[in-house]
Amino acid sequence: MSGCPDMTGPTTRQYLWFDEKGKKTRVAAPQYVDYVMTFTQKTINDESIFPTKFENDFPVSFESIVKKIHRLLFHVLAHLYHSHFREMVLLNLHAHLNCIFAHFILFNERFRLIDEKETEVLKDLVVALKLHPESESSAASTTTTTNTTTTTSCSQLGEAETSASPTNSSSINTTSNTPALGNTISSEGDCGSCSSPQEQQSSSPSETTAVSSNSSSGLLTALAETAAGGSGPPLLDAGAALDTRP
């Protein structure tokens, strides 16, 4: 760092030092860093700014002073990454530098001490270190959306193939064929599960009466079969009056 004539950052950004009178001064990087560390240490040790005793209040300008310290320290980090990261890697100190930067960025995200126009020069590093949960959630949501779209497209393609299949069409026509249904009904008399007329006559009269009395159409059908000499059991005497009680 001793060979840096200017205090620069990423994207050729130039950092100038402001003295106590507010005058901007262009200084070398080592001198700038020395000014920053001296100012920070002096401010933190000031009891009127950072009180450590009970009943001592913080000054009104406390927030602005903390923001200035935070901004100056960020300038030092930006210069290290921009001009001296190779040396940090050779000294095996880059992991420590990344750890300090991560704590610094997360602290700033919590309290918003530096403007985004100051931190945007290291935005790529923030993304690379995955310090923003928003970037991870957006990437996960993008992956989920892609998978959902692919699944929907596959399902729609499957439905289109099913509707266009000639096999399914022929099976539907065969099922809805009326003669085949008639043949199925007429052949039920030959199966082993059908009962003979004698078994039907020996069935319980109470069950037959209960089934027939559920509807007037069933009762009229049974009376018609009895008058015509049918084989069905006599459900009701023709001379008896119908019981219309509720």
C-alpha positions as protocol buffer text, in pm:
chain_id: "A"
residue {
  index: 1
  type: MET
  ca { x: 0 y: 0 z: 0 }
}
residue {
  index: 2
  type: SER
  ca { x: 301 y: 226 z: 45 }
}
residue {
  index: 3
  type: GLY
  ca { x: 335 y: 255 z: -334 }
}
residue {
  index: 4
  type: CYS
  ca { x: -21 y: 385 z: -400 }
}
residue {
  index: 5
  type: PRO
  ca { x: -11 y: 750 z: -501 }
}
residue {
  index: 6
  type: ASP
  ca { x: -390 y: 786 z: -500 }
}
residue {
  index: 7
  type: MET
  ca { x: -672 y: 659 z: -283 }
}
residue {
  index: 8
  type: THR
  ca { x: -877 y: 485 z: -550 }
}
residue {
  index: 9
  type: GLY
  ca { x: -1154 y: 227 z: -548 }
}
residue {
  index: 10
  type: PRO
  ca { x: -1334 y: 6 z: -801 }
}
residue {
  index: 11
  type: THR
  ca { x: -1452 y: 166 z: -1128 }
}
residue {
  index: 12
  type: THR
  ca { x: -1167 y: 423 z: -1096 }
}
residue {
  index: 13
  type: ARG
  ca { x: -1337 y: 596 z: -806 }
}
residue {
  index: 14
  type: GLN
  ca { x: -1126 y: 860 z: -631 }
}
residue {
  index: 15
  type: TYR
  ca { x: -1155 y: 915 z: -256 }
}
residue {
  index: 16
  type: LEU
  ca { x: -1057 y: 1261 z: -126 }
}
residue {
  index: 17
  type: TRP
  ca { x: -992 y: 1354 z: 234 }
}
residue {
  index: 18
  type: PHE
  ca { x: -1194 y: 1628 z: 407 }
}
residue {
  index: 19
  type: ASP
  ca { x: -1007 y: 1808 z: 680 }
}
residue {
  index: 20
  type: GLU
  ca { x: -1162 y: 1964 z: 991 }
}
residue {
  index: 21
  type: LYS
  ca { x: -1246 y: 2280 z: 795 }
}
residue {
  index: 22
  type: GLY
  ca { x: -1426 y: 2080 z: 524 }
}
residue {
  index: 23
  type: LYS
  ca { x: -1157 y: 2132 z: 263 }
}
residue {
  index: 24
  type: LYS
  ca { x: -1106 y: 1851 z: 14 }
}
residue {
  index: 25
  type: THR
  ca { x: -751 y: 1725 z: -17 }
}
residue {
  index: 26
  type: ARG
  ca { x: -608 y: 1466 z: -254 }
}
residue {
  index: 27
  type: VAL
  ca { x: -371 y: 1247 z: -58 }
}
residue {
  index: 28
  type: ALA
  ca { x: -190 y: 919 z: -113 }
}
residue {
  index: 29
  type: ALA
  ca { x: -355 y: 594 z: -6 }
}
residue {
  index: 30
  type: PRO
  ca { x: -129 y: 530 z: 297 }
}
residue {
  index: 31
  type: GLN
  ca { x: -190 y: 879 z: 430 }
}
residue {
  index: 32
  type: TYR
  ca { x: -564 y: 850 z: 370 }
}
residue {
  index: 33
  type: VAL
  ca { x: -581 y: 522 z: 564 }
}
residue {
  index: 34
  type: ASP
  ca { x: -378 y: 674 z: 845 }
}
residue {
  index: 35
  type: TYR
  ca { x: -616 y: 971 z: 863 }
}
residue {
  index: 36
  type: VAL
  ca { x: -914 y: 737 z: 876 }
}
residue {
  index: 37
  type: MET
  ca { x: -777 y: 520 z: 1156 }
}
residue {
  index: 38
  type: THR
  ca { x: -663 y: 821 z: 1359 }
}
residue {
  index: 39
  type: PHE
  ca { x: -999 y: 996 z: 1327 }
}
residue {
  index: 40
  type: THR
  ca { x: -1190 y: 677 z: 1414 }
}
residue {
  index: 41
  type: GLN
  ca { x: -983 y: 600 z: 1723 }
}
residue {
  index: 42
  type: LYS
  ca { x: -996 y: 958 z: 1845 }
}
residue {
  index: 43
  type: THR
  ca { x: -1374 y: 977 z: 1802 }
}
residue {
  index: 44
  type: ILE
  ca { x: -1443 y: 647 z: 1977 }
}
residue {
  index: 45
  type: ASN
  ca { x: -1229 y: 750 z: 2276 }
}
residue {
  index: 46
  type: ASP
  ca { x: -1412 y: 1081 z: 2307 }
}
residue {
  index: 47
  type: GLU
  ca { x: -1636 y: 1054 z: 2616 }
}
residue {
  index: 48
  type: SER
  ca { x: -1866 y: 1329 z: 2489 }
}
residue {
  index: 49
  type: ILE
  ca { x: -1944 y: 1132 z: 2171 }
}
residue {
  index: 50
  type: PHE
  ca { x: -1929 y: 772 z: 2298 }
}
residue {
  index: 51
  type: PRO
  ca { x: -2020 y: 802 z: 2668 }
}
residue {
  index: 52
  type: THR
  ca { x: -1931 y: 507 z: 2887 }
}
residue {
  index: 53
  type: LYS
  ca { x: -2052 y: 639 z: 3222 }
}
residue {
  index: 54
  type: PHE
  ca { x: -2402 y: 623 z: 3360 }
}
residue {
  index: 55
  type: GLU
  ca { x: -2638 y: 919 z: 3302 }
}
residue {
  index: 56
  type: ASN
  ca { x: -2424 y: 1059 z: 3018 }
}
residue {
  index: 57
  type: ASP
  ca { x: -2627 y: 1120 z: 2704 }
}
residue {
  index: 58
  type: PHE
  ca { x: -2521 y: 1072 z: 2346 }
}
residue {
  index: 59
  type: PRO
  ca { x: -2484 y: 1392 z: 2143 }
}
residue {
  index: 60
  type: VAL
  ca { x: -2741 y: 1500 z: 1888 }
}
residue {
  index: 61
  type: SER
  ca { x: -2487 y: 1456 z: 1608 }
}
residue {
  index: 62
  type: PHE
  ca { x: -2408 y: 1098 z: 1711 }
}
residue {
  index: 63
  type: GLU
  ca { x: -2577 y: 937 z: 1409 }
}
residue {
  index: 64
  type: SER
  ca { x: -2401 y: 1160 z: 1156 }
}
residue {
  index: 65
  type: ILE
  ca { x: -2061 y: 1094 z: 1321 }
}
residue {
  index: 66
  type: VAL
  ca { x: -2117 y: 717 z: 1310 }
}
residue {
  index: 67
  type: LYS
  ca { x: -2218 y: 739 z: 943 }
}
residue {
  index: 68
  type: LYS
  ca { x: -1897 y: 928 z: 864 }
}
residue {
  index: 69
  type: ILE
  ca { x: -1681 y: 667 z: 1040 }
}
residue {
  index: 70
  type: HIS
  ca { x: -1862 y: 388 z: 861 }
}
residue {
  index: 71
  type: ARG
  ca { x: -1820 y: 555 z: 521 }
}
residue {
  index: 72
  type: LEU
  ca { x: -1446 y: 614 z: 572 }
}
residue {
  index: 73
  type: LEU
  ca { x: -1388 y: 253 z: 677 }
}
residue {
  index: 74
  type: PHE
  ca { x: -1572 y: 137 z: 368 }
}
residue {
  index: 75
  type: HIS
  ca { x: -1334 y: 343 z: 154 }
}
residue {
  index: 76
  type: VAL
  ca { x: -1041 y: 153 z: 309 }
}
residue {
  index: 77
  type: LEU
  ca { x: -1204 y: -183 z: 232 }
}
residue {
  index: 78
  type: ALA
  ca { x: -1283 y: -78 z: -124 }
}
residue {
  index: 79
  type: HIS
  ca { x: -922 y: 27 z: -181 }
}
residue {
  index: 80
  type: LEU
  ca { x: -788 y: -301 z: -43 }
}
residue {
  index: 81
  type: TYR
  ca { x: -1009 y: -506 z: -274 }
}
residue {
  index: 82
  type: HIS
  ca { x: -934 y: -285 z: -574 }
}
residue {
  index: 83
  type: SER
  ca { x: -558 y: -240 z: -545 }
}
residue {
  index: 84
  type: HIS
  ca { x: -419 y: -498 z: -300 }
}
residue {
  index: 85
  type: PHE
  ca { x: -630 y: -813 z: -315 }
}
residue {
  index: 86
  type: ARG
  ca { x: -350 y: -1005 z: -489 }
}
residue {
  index: 87
  type: GLU
  ca { x: -116 y: -930 z: -200 }
}
residue {
  index: 88
  type: MET
  ca { x: -387 y: -1035 z: 48 }
}
residue {
  index: 89
  type: VAL
  ca { x: -415 y: -1373 z: -125 }
}
residue {
  index: 90
  type: LEU
  ca { x: -38 y: -1424 z: -129 }
}
residue {
  index: 91
  type: LEU
  ca { x: -27 y: -1349 z: 243 }
}
residue {
  index: 92
  type: ASN
  ca { x: -322 y: -1584 z: 298 }
}
residue {
  index: 93
  type: LEU
  ca { x: -524 y: -1299 z: 451 }
}
residue {
  index: 94
  type: HIS
  ca { x: -808 y: -1283 z: 199 }
}
residue {
  index: 95
  type: ALA
  ca { x: -1037 y: -1501 z: 415 }
}
residue {
  index: 96
  type: HIS
  ca { x: -1001 y: -1256 z: 703 }
}
residue {
  index: 97
  type: LEU
  ca { x: -1068 y: -966 z: 468 }
}
residue {
  index: 98
  type: ASN
  ca { x: -1383 y: -1132 z: 337 }
}
residue {
  index: 99
  type: CYS
  ca { x: -1501 y: -1196 z: 693 }
}
residue {
  index: 100
  type: ILE
  ca { x: -1453 y: -831 z: 789 }
}
residue {
  index: 101
  type: PHE
  ca { x: -1634 y: -720 z: 474 }
}
residue {
  index: 102
  type: ALA
  ca { x: -1926 y: -955 z: 540 }
}
residue {
  index: 103
  type: HIS
  ca { x: -1972 y: -823 z: 895 }
}
residue {
  index: 104
  type: PHE
  ca { x: -1944 y: -468 z: 766 }
}
residue {
  index: 105
  type: ILE
  ca { x: -2208 y: -514 z: 494 }
}
residue {
  index: 106
  type: LEU
  ca { x: -2454 y: -695 z: 721 }
}
residue {
  index: 107
  type: PHE
  ca { x: -2417 y: -425 z: 985 }
}
residue {
  index: 108
  type: ASN
  ca { x: -2484 y: -162 z: 722 }
}
residue {
  index: 109
  type: GLU
  ca { x: -2788 y: -351 z: 596 }
}
residue {
  index: 110
  type: ARG
  ca { x: -2928 y: -352 z: 948 }
}
residue {
  index: 111
  type: PHE
  ca { x: -2878 y: 18 z: 1027 }
}
residue {
  index: 112
  type: ARG
  ca { x: -2852 y: 180 z: 680 }
}
residue {
  index: 113
  type: LEU
  ca { x: -2548 y: 394 z: 755 }
}
residue {
  index: 114
  type: ILE
  ca { x: -2406 y: 424 z: 402 }
}
residue {
  index: 115
  type: ASP
  ca { x: -2584 y: 530 z: 85 }
}
residue {
  index: 116
  type: GLU
  ca { x: -2620 y: 273 z: -192 }
}
residue {
  index: 117
  type: LYS
  ca { x: -2420 y: 493 z: -431 }
}
residue {
  index: 118
  type: GLU
  ca { x: -2120 y: 434 z: -201 }
}
residue {
  index: 119
  type: THR
  ca { x: -2156 y: 56 z: -172 }
}
residue {
  index: 120
  type: GLU
  ca { x: -2255 y: -17 z: -532 }
}
residue {
  index: 121
  type: VAL
  ca { x: -1886 y: -36 z: -635 }
}
residue {
  index: 122
  type: LEU
  ca { x: -1858 y: -369 z: -446 }
}
residue {
  index: 123
  type: LYS
  ca { x: -2202 y: -503 z: -535 }
}
residue {
  index: 124
  type: ASP
  ca { x: -2054 y: -790 z: -734 }
}
residue {
  index: 125
  type: LEU
  ca { x: -1855 y: -899 z: -430 }
}
residue {
  index: 126
  type: VAL
  ca { x: -2169 y: -889 z: -214 }
}
residue {
  index: 127
  type: VAL
  ca { x: -2346 y: -1118 z: -462 }
}
residue {
  index: 128
  type: ALA
  ca { x: -2044 y: -1351 z: -486 }
}
residue {
  index: 129
  type: LEU
  ca { x: -2029 y: -1389 z: -108 }
}
residue {
  index: 130
  type: LYS
  ca { x: -2410 y: -1440 z: -97 }
}
residue {
  index: 131
  type: LEU
  ca { x: -2460 y: -1171 z: 166 }
}
residue {
  index: 132
  type: HIS
  ca { x: -2805 y: -1073 z: 37 }
}
residue {
  index: 133
  type: PRO
  ca { x: -3086 y: -1323 z: 116 }
}
residue {
  index: 134
  type: GLU
  ca { x: -3295 y: -1155 z: -155 }
}
residue {
  index: 135
  type: SER
  ca { x: -3061 y: -1280 z: -427 }
}
residue {
  index: 136
  type: GLU
  ca { x: -3091 y: -1642 z: -303 }
}
residue {
  index: 137
  type: SER
  ca { x: -3472 y: -1625 z: -272 }
}
residue {
  index: 138
  type: SER
  ca { x: -3505 y: -1472 z: -620 }
}
residue {
  index: 139
  type: ALA
  ca { x: -3285 y: -1747 z: -764 }
}
residue {
  index: 140
  type: ALA
  ca { x: -3492 y: -2014 z: -585 }
}
residue {
  index: 141
  type: SER
  ca { x: -3819 y: -1859 z: -705 }
}
residue {
  index: 142
  type: THR
  ca { x: -3684 y: -1849 z: -1062 }
}
residue {
  index: 143
  type: THR
  ca { x: -3596 y: -2219 z: -1043 }
}
residue {
  index: 144
  type: THR
  ca { x: -3939 y: -2305 z: -900 }
}
residue {
  index: 145
  type: THR
  ca { x: -4114 y: -2106 z: -1172 }
}
residue {
  index: 146
  type: THR
  ca { x: -3912 y: -2286 z: -1440 }
}
residue {
  index: 147
  type: ASN
  ca { x: -3996 y: -2629 z: -1295 }
}
residue {
  index: 148
  type: THR
  ca { x: -4366 y: -2540 z: -1271 }
}
residue {
  index: 149
  type: THR
  ca { x: -4374 y: -2421 z: -1630 }
}
residue {
  index: 150
  type: THR
  ca { x: -4205 y: -2740 z: -1749 }
}
residue {
  index: 151
  type: THR
  ca { x: -4449 y: -2959 z: -1553 }
}
residue {
  index: 152
  type: THR
  ca { x: -4749 y: -2769 z: -1688 }
}
residue {
  index: 153
  type: SER
  ca { x: -4624 y: -2799 z: -2044 }
}
residue {
  index: 154
  type: CYS
  ca { x: -4571 y: -3175 z: -2003 }
}
residue {
  index: 155
  type: SER
  ca { x: -4920 y: -3223 z: -1858 }
}
residue {
  index: 156
  type: GLN
  ca { x: -5078 y: -3022 z: -2138 }
}
residue {
  index: 157
  type: LEU
  ca { x: -4886 y: -3227 z: -2394 }
}
residue {
  index: 158
  type: GLY
  ca { x: -5007 y: -3548 z: -2231 }
}
residue {
  index: 159
  type: GLU
  ca { x: -5369 y: -3429 z: -2239 }
}
residue {
  index: 160
  type: ALA
  ca { x: -5336 y: -3338 z: -2606 }
}
residue {
  index: 161
  type: GLU
  ca { x: -5197 y: -3684 z: -2688 }
}
residue {
  index: 162
  type: THR
  ca { x: -5476 y: -3854 z: -2491 }
}
residue {
  index: 163
  type: SER
  ca { x: -5751 y: -3660 z: -2666 }
}
residue {
  index: 164
  type: ALA
  ca { x: -5597 y: -3736 z: -3009 }
}
residue {
  index: 165
  type: SER
  ca { x: -5544 y: -4110 z: -2943 }
}
residue {
  index: 166
  type: PRO
  ca { x: -5753 y: -4334 z: -3179 }
}
residue {
  index: 167
  type: THR
  ca { x: -5745 y: -4620 z: -2927 }
}
residue {
  index: 168
  type: ASN
  ca { x: -5935 y: -4423 z: -2665 }
}
residue {
  index: 169
  type: SER
  ca { x: -6187 y: -4311 z: -2927 }
}
residue {
  index: 170
  type: SER
  ca { x: -6263 y: -4666 z: -3038 }
}
residue {
  index: 171
  type: SER
  ca { x: -6298 y: -4783 z: -2677 }
}
residue {
  index: 172
  type: ILE
  ca { x: -6551 y: -4509 z: -2607 }
}
residue {
  index: 173
  type: ASN
  ca { x: -6756 y: -4602 z: -2914 }
}
residue {
  index: 174
  type: THR
  ca { x: -6752 y: -4970 z: -2816 }
}
residue {
  index: 175
  type: THR
  ca { x: -6872 y: -4894 z: -2463 }
}
residue {
  index: 176
  type: SER
  ca { x: -7159 y: -4677 z: -2583 }
}
residue {
  index: 177
  type: ASN
  ca { x: -7282 y: -4934 z: -2839 }
}
residue {
  index: 178
  type: THR
  ca { x: -7651 y: -5013 z: -2772 }
}
residue {
  index: 179
  type: PRO
  ca { x: -7669 y: -5368 z: -2920 }
}
residue {
  index: 180
  type: ALA
  ca { x: -7379 y: -5481 z: -2707 }
}
residue {
  index: 181
  type: LEU
  ca { x: -7551 y: -5348 z: -2397 }
}
residue {
  index: 182
  type: GLY
  ca { x: -7869 y: -5534 z: -2495 }
}
residue {
  index: 183
  type: ASN
  ca { x: -7678 y: -5858 z: -2539 }
}
residue {
  index: 184
  type: THR
  ca { x: -7526 y: -5815 z: -2199 }
}
residue {
  index: 185
  type: ILE
  ca { x: -7867 y: -5773 z: -2036 }
}
residue {
  index: 186
  type: SER
  ca { x: -8024 y: -6068 z: -2217 }
}
residue {
  index: 187
  type: SER
  ca { x: -7740 y: -6299 z: -2119 }
}
residue {
  index: 188
  type: GLU
  ca { x: -7775 y: -6227 z: -1748 }
}
residue {
  index: 189
  type: GLY
  ca { x: -8045 y: -6492 z: -1717 }
}
residue {
  index: 190
  type: ASP
  ca { x: -7789 y: -6764 z: -1779 }
}
residue {
  index: 191
  type: CYS
  ca { x: -7547 y: -6661 z: -1509 }
}
residue {
  index: 192
  type: GLY
  ca { x: -7521 y: -6836 z: -1175 }
}
residue {
  index: 193
  type: SER
  ca { x: -7607 y: -6527 z: -973 }
}
residue {
  index: 194
  type: CYS
  ca { x: -7968 y: -6496 z: -1104 }
}
residue {
  index: 195
  type: SER
  ca { x: -8250 y: -6659 z: -904 }
}
residue {
  index: 196
  type: SER
  ca { x: -8514 y: -6891 z: -1048 }
}
residue {
  index: 197
  type: PRO
  ca { x: -8888 y: -6810 z: -1047 }
}
residue {
  index: 198
  type: GLN
  ca { x: -8941 y: -7056 z: -761 }
}
residue {
  index: 199
  type: GLU
  ca { x: -8677 y: -6877 z: -551 }
}
residue {
  index: 200
  type: GLN
  ca { x: -8842 y: -6546 z: -629 }
}
residue {
  index: 201
  type: GLN
  ca { x: -9180 y: -6680 z: -508 }
}
residue {
  index: 202
  type: SER
  ca { x: -9023 y: -6814 z: -187 }
}
residue {
  index: 203
  type: SER
  ca { x: -8876 y: -6477 z: -100 }
}
residue {
  index: 204
  type: SER
  ca { x: -9010 y: -6289 z: 202 }
}
residue {
  index: 205
  type: PRO
  ca { x: -9350 y: -6123 z: 136 }
}
residue {
  index: 206
  type: SER
  ca { x: -9268 y: -5846 z: 379 }
}
residue {
  index: 207
  type: GLU
  ca { x: -8957 y: -5750 z: 180 }
}
residue {
  index: 208
  type: THR
  ca { x: -9156 y: -5754 z: -148 }
}
residue {
  index: 209
  type: THR
  ca { x: -9431 y: -5543 z: 3 }
}
residue {
  index: 210
  type: ALA
  ca { x: -9180 y: -5294 z: 144 }
}
residue {
  index: 211
  type: VAL
  ca { x: -9009 y: -5254 z: -192 }
}
residue {
  index: 212
  type: SER
  ca { x: -9334 y: -5232 z: -388 }
}
residue {
  index: 213
  type: SER
  ca { x: -9497 y: -4982 z: -152 }
}
residue {
  index: 214
  type: ASN
  ca { x: -9217 y: -4727 z: -203 }
}
residue {
  index: 215
  type: SER
  ca { x: -9378 y: -4599 z: -524 }
}
residue {
  index: 216
  type: SER
  ca { x: -9728 y: -4604 z: -673 }
}
residue {
  index: 217
  type: SER
  ca { x: -9592 y: -4713 z: -1011 }
}
residue {
  index: 218
  type: GLY
  ca { x: -9451 y: -5032 z: -861 }
}
residue {
  index: 219
  type: LEU
  ca { x: -9786 y: -5109 z: -692 }
}
residue {
  index: 220
  type: LEU
  ca { x: -9983 y: -5061 z: -1016 }
}
residue {
  index: 221
  type: THR
  ca { x: -9739 y: -5284 z: -1202 }
}
residue {
  index: 222
  type: ALA
  ca { x: -9781 y: -5564 z: -946 }
}
residue {
  index: 223
  type: LEU
  ca { x: -10165 y: -5537 z: -963 }
}
residue {
  index: 224
  type: ALA
  ca { x: -10155 y: -5555 z: -1342 }
}
residue {
  index: 225
  type: GLU
  ca { x: -9936 y: -5867 z: -1334 }
}
residue {
  index: 226
  type: THR
  ca { x: -10172 y: -6036 z: -1080 }
}
residue {
  index: 227
  type: ALA
  ca { x: -10483 y: -5960 z: -1287 }
}
residue {
  index: 228
  type: ALA
  ca { x: -10315 y: -6104 z: -1598 }
}
residue {
  index: 229
  type: GLY
  ca { x: -10226 y: -6426 z: -1419 }
}
residue {
  index: 230
  type: GLY
  ca { x: -9863 y: -6344 z: -1370 }
}
residue {
  index: 231
  type: SER
  ca { x: -9625 y: -6540 z: -1154 }
}
residue {
  index: 232
  type: GLY
  ca { x: -9566 y: -6261 z: -907 }
}
residue {
  index: 233
  type: PRO
  ca { x: -9699 y: -6296 z: -551 }
}
residue {
  index: 234
  type: PRO
  ca { x: -10036 y: -6128 z: -463 }
}
residue {
  index: 235
  type: LEU
  ca { x: -9932 y: -5798 z: -310 }
}
residue {
  index: 236
  type: LEU
  ca { x: -10280 y: -5662 z: -236 }
}
residue {
  index: 237
  type: ASP
  ca { x: -10635 y: -5795 z: -239 }
}
residue {
  index: 238
  type: ALA
  ca { x: -10835 y: -5644 z: -526 }
}
residue {
  index: 239
  type: GLY
  ca { x: -11145 y: -5596 z: -308 }
}
residue {
  index: 240
  type: ALA
  ca { x: -10956 y: -5435 z: -21 }
}
residue {
  index: 241
  type: ALA
  ca { x: -10938 y: -5060 z: 9 }
}
residue {
  index: 242
  type: LEU
  ca { x: -10605 y: -4886 z: 4 }
}
residue {
  index: 243
  type: ASP
  ca { x: -10481 y: -4760 z: 335 }
}
residue {
  index: 244
  type: THR
  ca { x: -10435 y: -4385 z: 291 }
}
residue {
  index: 245
  type: ARG
  ca { x: -10342 y: -4312 z: 652 }
}
residue {
  index: 246
  type: PRO
  ca { x: -10018 y: -4122 z: 702 }
}
